[in-house]
Amino acid sequence: MKELHASHEPGCLSWRSWAQTVAVMLFCVGLAPMQVAVKTGAQVLAERGFADLQGKRVGLIVNHTARVGERHLVSLVHEAEGVTVGAIFGPEHGWRGTEEDGVPITDGRDTETGALVYSLYGERRQPSSSMLRGLDVLVYDIQDVGARFYTFISTMGLAMQAAAAADLPFIVLDRPNPLSGSYVSGFVLEPEQTSFVGQYAIPIAHGMTSGELARMIKGAGLLPGLESLRLEVIPMEGYERAMQWPDTQLEWVNTSPNIPGFETALVYPGTCFFEATSASEGRGTRTPFVLLGAPWADGPALVSALTGATLPGVRFAAAAFAPEPTPGMDMNPKLSGQSLEGIRIHVTDRRLYQPVETGIHILHAFYRAAPDRSAFLTRPRWLAKLSGTERLRALLDAGASPETIIGAWESEVAAFVDARASFLLYE
């Protein structure tokens, strides 16, 4: 919901200010806990009057999530005295965030600032030396979802390499990890599975903010050529590791067309596996990654199998749906127009819910129920890229239980948690 303003006259409060005032009053009389919205790195920078960028020609790596309140970062930097927007770089879905998954984005020019807009999702995946010519600094501000295969963090790392090669400082304006900074799960990426949906040897759910991950990419050598990079992270204020998105009090902005809300972001690290199957991952509906189905599926039987697993923080309901072209989300969804049965995920306790573990249980249930299991995994190479390993497919084919599959990554996740410790910024 957009922020509402009662008036711009002196003495009148915006909706957000009014809500915060009420929260303070309730706290003071002991009726509610005190909770103040987290300040993103972009907000912290704006409140400093963009002093860090004074006298500089700035390249902004942003999309539509780069907002401070109702204003886009590009507009705020453009209006800041002594700062020039020299170029804008957009990731997958474009810097306006409107293009569907996998659609190449072309270059252009921003009418507000006059700056050239370069796509980093097309023939090029990182800025070229000519694009960076004349810039004094690169600034990255994109909201991530906390999953390794979400491509924004790949864009960040490749841009870091370009900045290092051009001897430009690289500033990350930090934002929350919606899943929290304490949930870490999934196979660690193996080198042979490196791709744009997996640039780093990290688990599927890495439990790091973009700023923390940037520090690890450089400090742990997760990408080459970064030894000389002048990296700066502008941290958030008020953020704690255990926070999930609703705890931050920040407004959700759709991070991409098929992540329309926090519930989707929460289940996505586990149900994205269905992109590699013949079943629908819910694209072509208003609840992608929450609805899952296939023409041959028996919804009640799947619900019974998954309910028997007693997974924490979730219940399952049988569902019937037919994917169809959905403007603004997916105009060519898998199994379009077909009647499907399957399940709908209902998260009952977001703090207990385990996205990747739950996703493995769901994938296993569909795999076991499929009339032709080899035909169910239609894109085995994509499953390896998403999971980060060939072991997931091998374990499914060998008849391993979900618990065995989950246990296969426990030691590597523990090693990763130890390795990331020195790069963390928040308690």
Secondary structure as UniProt FT lines:
FT   TURN            10..11
FT   HELIX           15..28
FT   TURN            29..30
FT   HELIX           41..47
FT   TURN            48..50
FT   HELIX           51..53
FT   TURN            54..55
FT   STRAND          57..62
FT   TURN            64..65
FT   STRAND          67..68
FT   TURN            69..70
FT   STRAND          71..72
FT   HELIX           73..79
FT   TURN            81..82
FT   STRAND          84..90
FT   TURN            92..97
FT   TURN            101..102
FT   STRAND          108..109
FT   TURN            111..113
FT   STRAND          116..119
FT   HELIX           129..132
FT   TURN            133..134
FT   STRAND          137..141
FT   TURN            148..149
FT   HELIX           152..165
FT   TURN            166..167
FT   STRAND          170..173
FT   TURN            178..179
FT   HELIX           191..193
FT   TURN            196..197
FT   HELIX           210..219
FT   TURN            220..221
FT   TURN            227..228
FT   STRAND          231..234
FT   TURN            241..242
FT   HELIX           245..248
FT   TURN            257..258
FT   HELIX           262..271
FT   HELIX           272..276
FT   TURN            283..284
FT   TURN            289..290
FT   STRAND          291..294
FT   TURN            295..296
FT   HELIX           299..307
FT   TURN            308..310
FT   TURN            312..313
FT   STRAND          314..321
FT   TURN            327..329
FT   TURN            334..337
FT   STRAND          340..347
FT   TURN            350..352
FT   HELIX           355..369
FT   HELIX           373..376
FT   HELIX           380..387
FT   HELIX           391..397
FT   TURN            398..399
FT   HELIX           402..407
FT   TURN            408..409
FT   HELIX           410..420
FT   HELIX           421..423
//
